[in-house]
């Protein structure tokens, strides 16, 4: 019985060959193909998330600016210092200065019946939002949106951009 066990163990060792080089290359090729598909998908998802962060900053800022407009029937109080008090989640800078260099910094331009803001996305996009009211206090053009390329790695509410009537039309 002991001899049979030794013979079986020896037979197993001789037939234990492992993986061939071709099998290993096929597995590596399959992993490479999967990575080639997944990495661009992941990077696209990351860019969209970074863009949404800037868009959300602008929408929240717009809500705060409209709240200030409701108090005074004028957007002049919705400048950087007024916005900082109304919405302390973000840092606000006046247009024409440092500009927005990340989604947590919002550039604002507040004058009378028009309020404009810009935020920089770390995916290297600028997002803009603008609301204008007529003399009776109702939105005249409504809220308009724009998207563009940054100038010198910053976005400014005073940048010249073409505004669209909907976020999707503007590329948001």
C-alpha positions as CSV (number, residue, x, y, z in Angstrom):
1,X,0.0,0.0,0.0
2,X,2.8,2.4,0.8
3,X,4.4,1.6,-2.6
4,X,1.2,2.5,-4.4
5,X,1.0,5.8,-2.6
6,X,4.6,6.6,-3.6
7,X,3.9,5.7,-7.2
8,X,0.7,7.9,-7.2
9,X,2.6,10.9,-5.8
10,X,5.4,10.5,-8.3
11,X,2.9,10.3,-11.2
12,X,1.2,13.4,-10.0
13,X,4.5,15.3,-9.9
14,X,5.4,14.3,-13.4
15,X,2.0,15.3,-14.8
16,X,2.0,18.7,-13.0
17,X,3.1,21.0,-15.8
18,X,1.5,24.4,-14.8
19,X,0.5,27.0,-17.4
20,X,2.0,27.2,-20.8
21,X,3.5,30.5,-22.1
22,X,0.7,30.9,-24.6
23,X,-2.0,30.6,-21.8
24,X,-0.2,33.3,-19.8
25,X,0.1,35.6,-22.8
26,X,-3.6,35.2,-23.5
27,X,-4.5,36.1,-20.0
28,X,-2.3,39.2,-20.1
29,X,-3.8,40.2,-23.4
30,X,-7.3,39.9,-22.0
31,X,-6.4,42.0,-19.0
32,X,-4.8,44.6,-21.4
33,X,-8.0,44.8,-23.5
34,X,-10.1,45.3,-20.4
35,X,-7.8,48.1,-19.1
36,X,-7.9,49.8,-22.5
37,X,-11.7,49.9,-22.3
38,X,-12.0,50.8,-18.6
39,X,-9.4,53.6,-18.2
40,X,-11.0,56.0,-20.7
41,X,-14.4,55.3,-19.2
42,X,-13.1,56.1,-15.7
43,X,-11.4,59.3,-16.9
44,X,-14.6,60.5,-18.6
45,X,-16.6,59.8,-15.5
46,X,-14.1,61.8,-13.4
47,X,-14.2,64.8,-15.8
48,X,-18.0,64.8,-15.6
49,X,-18.0,64.7,-11.8
50,X,-15.5,67.6,-11.8
51,X,-17.8,69.6,-14.1
52,X,-20.8,68.9,-12.0
53,X,-19.0,70.3,-9.0
54,X,-18.5,73.6,-10.7
55,X,-22.1,73.6,-12.0
56,X,-23.5,72.9,-8.6
57,X,-21.4,75.8,-7.1
58,X,-23.0,78.1,-9.7
59,X,-26.6,76.9,-9.1
60,X,-26.2,77.3,-5.3
61,X,-24.7,80.7,-5.8
62,X,-27.6,81.7,-8.0
63,X,-30.1,80.7,-5.3
64,X,-28.2,82.9,-2.8
65,X,-28.1,85.8,-5.3
66,X,-31.8,85.6,-6.0
67,X,-32.4,85.7,-2.3
68,X,-30.5,88.9,-2.0
69,X,-32.3,90.3,-5.0
70,X,-35.6,89.5,-3.4
71,X,-34.6,91.7,-0.4
72,X,-33.5,94.8,-2.4
73,X,-34.9,94.4,-6.0
74,X,-31.3,94.9,-7.1
75,X,-28.3,92.5,-7.6
76,X,-25.7,95.1,-6.4
77,X,-25.7,93.5,-2.9
78,X,-24.9,90.1,-4.5
79,X,-21.3,91.1,-5.0
80,X,-18.4,89.1,-3.5
81,X,-18.8,90.3,0.1
82,X,-22.6,90.0,0.0
83,X,-22.4,86.5,-1.5
84,X,-19.9,85.4,1.1
85,X,-22.4,86.3,3.8
86,X,-25.4,84.7,2.0
87,X,-23.6,81.5,0.9
88,X,-20.4,80.9,3.0
89,X,-19.9,77.4,1.5
90,X,-17.9,79.0,-1.3
91,X,-15.3,81.8,-1.6
92,X,-16.4,84.7,-3.8
93,X,-14.3,87.1,-5.8
94,X,-15.4,90.1,-7.8
95,X,-15.1,90.0,-11.5
96,X,-12.0,91.5,-13.0
97,X,-9.8,90.2,-10.2
98,X,-8.3,86.8,-9.4
99,X,-11.1,84.9,-11.0
100,X,-12.2,81.4,-10.3
101,X,-9.4,78.9,-10.1
102,X,-11.3,76.0,-8.7
103,X,-14.9,75.0,-8.1
104,X,-15.0,76.3,-4.6
105,X,-14.1,79.9,-5.8
106,X,-16.9,81.7,-7.7
107,X,-16.3,84.9,-9.6
108,X,-19.3,87.2,-9.5
109,X,-20.4,90.3,-11.4
110,X,-23.3,92.0,-9.8
111,X,-24.8,95.2,-11.2
112,X,-28.3,96.4,-11.0
113,X,-30.6,94.0,-12.7
114,X,-28.0,91.5,-14.0
115,X,-26.0,89.0,-12.0
116,X,-23.3,86.8,-13.6
117,X,-21.1,84.1,-12.0
118,X,-18.3,81.9,-13.3
119,X,-16.7,78.7,-11.8
120,X,-13.6,76.8,-12.9
121,X,-13.8,73.0,-13.2
122,X,-10.6,71.1,-12.5
123,X,-11.3,69.3,-15.8
124,X,-10.2,72.6,-17.4
125,X,-13.6,74.0,-18.3
126,X,-15.3,77.3,-17.3
127,X,-19.0,77.4,-16.5
128,X,-21.0,80.6,-16.5
129,X,-24.5,81.5,-15.3
130,X,-26.4,84.7,-15.7
131,X,-29.7,86.0,-14.7
132,X,-31.2,89.3,-15.6
133,X,-34.4,91.0,-14.4
134,X,-36.4,93.7,-16.0
135,X,-37.4,96.9,-14.2
136,X,-40.5,95.3,-12.7
137,X,-38.3,92.7,-11.0
138,X,-39.2,89.6,-13.0
139,X,-36.6,87.7,-14.9
140,X,-36.4,89.2,-18.4
141,X,-34.2,86.7,-20.2
142,X,-34.4,84.1,-17.4
143,X,-31.4,82.2,-16.4
144,X,-28.8,81.7,-19.1
145,X,-25.8,79.4,-19.2
146,X,-22.5,79.1,-21.0
147,X,-19.4,76.9,-21.0
148,X,-16.0,77.8,-22.3
149,X,-12.2,77.4,-22.1
150,X,-10.4,79.1,-19.3
151,X,-8.1,82.0,-19.9
152,X,-4.8,81.6,-18.0
153,X,-6.3,78.8,-15.8
154,X,-9.1,80.9,-14.4
155,X,-12.6,81.9,-15.2
156,X,-14.0,85.4,-14.7
157,X,-17.7,86.4,-14.6
158,X,-16.8,89.2,-17.0
159,X,-15.5,86.9,-19.7
160,X,-17.2,87.3,-23.1
161,X,-19.2,84.1,-23.7
162,X,-22.3,83.2,-25.7
163,X,-25.1,82.4,-23.3
164,X,-27.7,79.8,-24.0
165,X,-31.2,79.5,-22.6
166,X,-30.8,76.0,-21.2
167,X,-27.9,74.1,-19.5
168,X,-27.9,71.3,-22.1
169,X,-27.7,73.8,-25.0
170,X,-24.7,75.4,-23.3
171,X,-22.9,72.0,-22.9
172,X,-23.6,71.6,-19.2
